[in-house]
């Protein structure tokens, strides 16, 4: 699906930090936030894709291992030192490796690696971003969770699912705790998105991937630009009364009992 809709200019002069900025949802969001006028700080462990994203957006690249507390602190400091504020944090970096499977087959090392990248990184990014936002008296944090934080699946990725549930619960708590400091925290819950992660799943296990598609009422996967549009909304003042919520962008999956044939 090609996004041909006009882009608003709701974020002019604001500073947005995006993790996992080099591909997929992160890259689409970098493009969208830049188009809306934001200064975009692109964080990725992959220097090639991260630098390319920053160059395209006219922003700043900071190589960041999001599981390293010092590197995460340096990321948000670089954003503030360069642009003078930290207005938006899109904590998006995540992994879904093939060795994260059923609880019966997933080893402890695989469990811990997914938790570190998907959940601990969000903790570290929020911890680093919130002091800047409190000092400013405003800010929007968007943490990438998933529709699987709300639903169960027989095609399990046990650590991924648990990590996204943790992101959802943590976002809700932070949104409540810091609301009167002018900070909104929301968990973005996408359905399956047409990204390299999903394409890899199709290539490795087409039957398992096809089982996902049948449960989507609209009959297709989301495009990264559609998720980026939701991030831009949550980052902007248009969502000024949206806080501590699980913001579903899932094509109707969570609302479906039986899908169309």
C-alpha angles and dihedrals in degrees: 000000000000118000107226098159119121115259121235123225098228100134104051111155096003124125119232126188115203123188120201084029099155101075148007118004091355095057093044089051093049088056094046096047091047090049088054091055104262127142100238124209109198118208123188138142088226106079096194098054093035094053091046091053092049093047092050091050095043088239142118128283121210117180104226137179097206092205091062113086095204093050092048091050089049090051095057092041089054090051092051095042092050102042105016099241146048105219103154132030117188102188098194111141114123146143137216107190124187093243089065099087137122115351086246092061105031116099126217093251092055090046093052095045093055092045091051095051099036103035112014090049090057090050090051094046093049091046090053097042102045098068091056091048094047090053090051094044093233145057145138123229119191116188120193109236121151143235085257087071085071101036141041126236133200088210088068131196092180101189093041091052093047092047092052091049087054092050090052094050094044092049091051092051095046091048090056096042097051102031094107090052088064093255122131120198121190135171113228109214111194125185118225109319129202096246134131089269092058093041089054089053091052091050095048100038114010093173093054091046093048090055088064095053095056091063096057111097094207089054100233143067122262121260118233090243090061092055090045089056089056091050090051090052092050090046093052134074088251085082095045093133095042109101142146092009141130101241104205119206097169110127090251099303096132091050097048129105097165122007126217120271 
